[in-house]
Amino acid sequence: MIFSASLKRTMADQLVEDIGRQIIDGRLQPGKLLPNETQLLEHYGVSRTVLREALQVLISKGMLDSRQRKGTTVRPRTAWQQLDPQFLDWHNEMGDSVETLAQLMEVRRIVEPPAAALAATRGSKEDKAHIEAAYEKMYASKGNVELFIRADLEFHTAILQASHNQFLLPIANAIRTTMIMSLRQTNPDANENHAVSLPLHKTLLEHILNGDAAAASAAMQHHLDDTERRRQRALR
C-alpha cells in the first residue's frame, strides 16, 4: 500500500482524504486489502477511534468494505457514491480522465434539457431573476475566463433550482461541482465564450423567461451539443 509521506493533521477527515484519493487515483485498486488496524495506527499515528471513524466514512461512501476476520478491502468502482460532494471535490482537485468527462456530459444531456423545461413553467419570478442575473454576469465578464466560468456555473445551477423538482435538487450541487471539470476544458477562450457560448445562453434564457418549456429544452440541448463539440475539439 502506498501512503503519502506525512499528514499535517491526524484528524479523521485527513485520513478519509488520504485514503480516498488513493482509491480514486488507482493506487489502491478494487479488491485490494488494506493493512490491518495495527499497521494503519502505526503509520498514521492516530487513535483507534479516529481510524475507525475515517474508515467508516469511506465505507459509507461505498469505497471500502469491512468484514470481521477478512479485513477491509476496496470496493468496485460501481459501488462508490459517485455523486457524494466530497468524492466529486477529489475528482475536481486531482483532474480527471477523458472517460469521466464524457460520462459527465451524458449526465448533463440527460438532466439539463428537462430541467430547463421545468424551469420555464415552474420557475418563480425570483428564480428567473436569478437565472437572468447569472447571465448578466456572464455578459459582464469582459474576457475574464474565470469570471465567465463562475457565472456559467451559477446560470446552470439556477436553472436546476428553478425546476422545483425535489428529486433533482439533491443532485444540483453534484452537477455544479462536476461541471467545473468540463467547463475549464470547453470554455478557455474568452472571445469564443462571448461570440458562441453567450448567444446560446441568451436564447435559453429568453425561452425560460417566456415560459416556453419545449423551446427551453431544445435550446439547452443545442447548447450542450455545442459544448460537446468544443470538448471533442479540445481533445484533439
C-alpha positions as CSV (number, residue, x, y, z in Angstrom):
1,M,0.0,0.0,0.0
2,I,1.3,3.5,-0.9
3,F,0.8,6.3,1.6
4,S,1.7,10.0,1.4
5,A,4.8,10.9,3.3
6,S,3.0,12.6,6.2
7,L,-0.2,14.2,7.3
8,K,0.0,17.6,8.8
9,R,-3.0,16.8,11.0
10,T,-4.2,13.5,12.4
11,M,-7.9,14.0,12.3
12,A,-10.3,11.6,10.8
13,D,-11.1,13.8,7.8
14,Q,-7.4,13.8,6.9
15,L,-7.4,10.0,6.8
16,V,-10.5,10.0,4.7
17,E,-8.9,12.3,2.2
18,D,-5.6,10.5,2.1
19,I,-7.0,7.0,1.6
20,G,-9.9,8.2,-0.5
21,R,-7.6,9.9,-3.0
22,Q,-5.5,6.8,-3.3
23,I,-8.6,4.8,-4.2
24,I,-9.8,7.3,-6.8
25,D,-6.4,7.7,-8.5
26,G,-5.9,3.9,-8.6
27,R,-3.1,3.4,-6.2
28,L,-5.5,1.3,-4.2
29,Q,-7.2,-1.0,-6.7
30,P,-10.7,-2.6,-6.2
31,G,-10.2,-5.8,-4.2
32,K,-7.1,-4.6,-2.5
33,L,-6.8,-5.5,1.1
34,L,-5.8,-2.6,3.4
35,P,-3.2,-3.1,6.1
36,N,-4.6,-4.3,9.4
37,E,-5.6,-1.9,12.1
38,T,-2.3,-2.1,14.0
39,Q,-0.4,-1.2,10.8
40,L,-2.6,1.7,10.0
41,L,-2.5,3.0,13.5
42,E,1.3,2.9,13.5
43,H,1.6,4.5,10.1
44,Y,-0.8,7.4,10.7
45,G,-0.1,7.9,14.4
46,V,-3.8,8.3,15.3
47,S,-6.1,6.8,17.9
48,R,-8.1,3.7,17.2
49,T,-11.3,5.8,17.5
50,V,-10.1,8.3,14.8
51,L,-9.0,5.5,12.4
52,R,-12.3,3.7,12.8
53,E,-14.3,6.9,12.2
54,A,-12.3,7.6,9.0
55,L,-12.8,4.0,7.7
56,Q,-16.5,4.2,8.5
57,V,-16.8,7.4,6.4
58,L,-15.2,5.6,3.4
59,I,-17.4,2.6,4.0
60,S,-20.5,4.9,3.9
61,K,-19.2,6.3,0.5
62,G,-19.2,2.8,-0.9
63,M,-15.4,2.8,-1.3
64,L,-14.5,0.3,1.4
65,D,-15.9,-3.0,2.7
66,S,-15.0,-4.2,6.2
67,R,-15.7,-7.8,7.3
68,Q,-14.8,-9.4,10.5
69,R,-11.8,-11.8,10.2
70,K,-11.4,-10.8,6.5
71,G,-10.3,-7.2,6.9
72,T,-11.0,-4.0,4.9
73,T,-11.0,-4.1,1.1
74,V,-11.5,-1.6,-1.6
75,R,-14.9,-2.0,-3.3
76,P,-15.5,-1.9,-7.1
77,R,-15.9,1.5,-8.6
78,T,-19.6,0.7,-9.4
79,A,-20.3,0.6,-5.6
80,W,-18.9,4.1,-5.0
81,Q,-21.2,7.0,-4.2
82,Q,-20.2,8.9,-7.3
83,L,-22.3,12.0,-6.5
84,D,-21.0,12.4,-3.0
85,P,-19.9,16.1,-2.8
86,Q,-16.5,15.2,-1.2
87,F,-15.9,12.5,-3.8
88,L,-16.6,15.0,-6.6
89,D,-14.3,17.5,-5.0
90,W,-11.5,15.0,-5.1
91,H,-12.1,14.4,-8.8
92,N,-12.1,18.1,-9.5
93,E,-8.9,18.8,-7.5
94,M,-7.0,16.0,-8.9
95,G,-8.1,16.4,-12.5
96,D,-9.8,13.6,-14.2
97,S,-9.9,11.2,-17.1
98,V,-11.4,11.8,-20.6
99,E,-13.9,9.0,-19.8
100,T,-15.2,10.6,-16.7
101,L,-15.7,13.9,-18.5
102,A,-17.5,12.1,-21.3
103,Q,-19.8,10.5,-18.7
104,L,-20.4,13.9,-17.1
105,M,-21.6,15.2,-20.4
106,E,-24.0,12.3,-20.7
107,V,-25.4,13.2,-17.3
108,R,-25.8,16.8,-18.3
109,R,-27.6,15.9,-21.5
110,I,-30.0,13.6,-19.7
111,V,-30.8,16.0,-16.9
112,E,-30.5,19.6,-18.0
113,P,-32.9,19.8,-21.0
114,P,-35.9,18.6,-19.0
115,A,-34.7,20.8,-16.1
116,A,-34.8,23.8,-18.4
117,A,-38.3,22.9,-19.5
118,L,-39.4,22.7,-15.8
119,A,-37.7,26.0,-15.0
120,A,-39.6,27.7,-17.8
121,T,-43.0,26.5,-16.4
122,R,-42.4,26.2,-12.7
123,G,-39.8,28.9,-12.0
124,S,-41.0,31.8,-9.9
125,K,-40.2,35.4,-10.7
126,E,-37.3,35.2,-8.2
127,D,-36.0,32.0,-9.8
128,K,-36.0,33.5,-13.2
129,A,-34.4,36.7,-12.0
130,H,-31.6,34.7,-10.5
131,I,-31.0,33.0,-13.9
132,E,-31.1,36.3,-15.6
133,A,-28.7,37.8,-13.1
134,A,-26.2,35.0,-13.7
135,Y,-26.4,35.6,-17.5
136,E,-25.7,39.3,-16.9
137,K,-22.6,38.3,-15.0
138,M,-21.5,36.1,-18.0
139,Y,-22.1,39.1,-20.3
140,A,-20.1,41.4,-18.0
141,S,-17.1,39.1,-17.6
142,K,-15.4,41.1,-20.4
143,G,-12.8,38.5,-21.4
144,N,-12.2,37.2,-17.9
145,V,-12.4,33.4,-18.3
146,E,-12.6,32.6,-14.6
147,L,-15.5,35.1,-14.1
148,F,-17.3,33.7,-17.1
149,I,-17.0,30.1,-15.8
150,R,-18.1,31.1,-12.3
151,A,-21.2,32.9,-13.8
152,D,-21.8,30.0,-16.2
153,L,-21.9,27.6,-13.2
154,E,-24.3,29.9,-11.4
155,F,-26.6,30.1,-14.5
156,H,-26.9,26.3,-14.8
157,T,-27.3,25.8,-11.1
158,A,-30.1,28.4,-11.0
159,I,-31.9,26.5,-13.8
160,L,-31.7,23.3,-11.8
161,Q,-33.0,25.0,-8.7
162,A,-35.8,26.7,-10.7
163,S,-37.1,23.3,-11.7
164,H,-38.5,22.8,-8.2
165,N,-38.2,19.0,-8.5
166,Q,-37.5,17.6,-5.1
167,F,-35.5,14.6,-6.5
168,L,-33.5,16.8,-8.9
169,L,-32.4,19.4,-6.3
170,P,-30.2,17.0,-4.2
171,I,-28.0,16.4,-7.3
172,A,-27.8,20.0,-8.3
173,N,-24.7,20.6,-6.2
174,A,-23.1,17.5,-7.5
175,I,-23.7,18.6,-11.1
176,R,-22.4,22.0,-10.3
177,T,-19.2,20.6,-8.8
178,T,-18.5,18.3,-11.6
179,M,-19.3,20.9,-14.3
180,I,-16.1,22.7,-13.3
181,M,-14.1,19.8,-14.8
182,S,-15.7,20.2,-18.2
183,L,-16.1,24.0,-18.2
184,R,-12.4,24.6,-17.7
185,Q,-11.8,22.5,-20.8
186,T,-14.5,23.8,-23.0
187,N,-14.5,27.5,-22.1
188,P,-10.8,28.5,-22.2
189,D,-11.2,31.1,-25.0
190,A,-12.7,34.4,-23.8
191,N,-13.5,35.5,-27.4
192,E,-15.3,32.3,-28.2
193,N,-17.3,32.5,-25.0
194,H,-18.8,35.8,-26.0
195,A,-19.1,35.0,-29.7
196,V,-20.6,31.5,-29.4
197,S,-21.5,30.4,-25.9
198,L,-23.0,33.6,-24.7
199,P,-25.7,33.8,-27.5
200,L,-26.7,30.2,-26.8
201,H,-27.2,31.1,-23.2
202,K,-29.2,34.2,-24.1
203,T,-31.6,32.2,-26.3
204,L,-32.0,29.7,-23.5
205,L,-32.7,32.5,-21.0
206,E,-35.3,34.1,-23.2
207,H,-37.3,30.9,-23.6
208,I,-37.2,30.3,-19.9
209,L,-38.4,33.9,-19.2
210,N,-41.2,33.4,-21.8
211,G,-42.3,30.2,-20.1
212,D,-41.8,28.2,-23.3
213,A,-40.9,24.7,-22.0
214,A,-40.3,23.0,-25.4
215,A,-38.2,25.8,-26.7
216,A,-36.2,26.0,-23.4
217,S,-35.5,22.2,-23.6
218,A,-34.4,22.4,-27.2
219,A,-32.2,25.4,-26.5
220,M,-30.5,23.6,-23.6
221,Q,-29.9,20.6,-25.8
222,H,-28.5,22.8,-28.6
223,H,-26.2,24.5,-26.0
224,L,-25.0,21.1,-24.7
225,D,-24.4,19.8,-28.2
226,D,-22.2,22.8,-28.8
227,T,-20.4,22.1,-25.5
228,E,-19.8,18.5,-26.5
229,R,-18.4,19.6,-29.9
230,R,-16.0,22.0,-28.1
231,R,-15.0,19.3,-25.7
232,Q,-14.2,16.9,-28.5
233,R,-12.2,19.6,-30.3
234,A,-10.2,20.3,-27.1
235,L,-9.2,16.7,-27.0
236,R,-7.6,16.7,-30.5
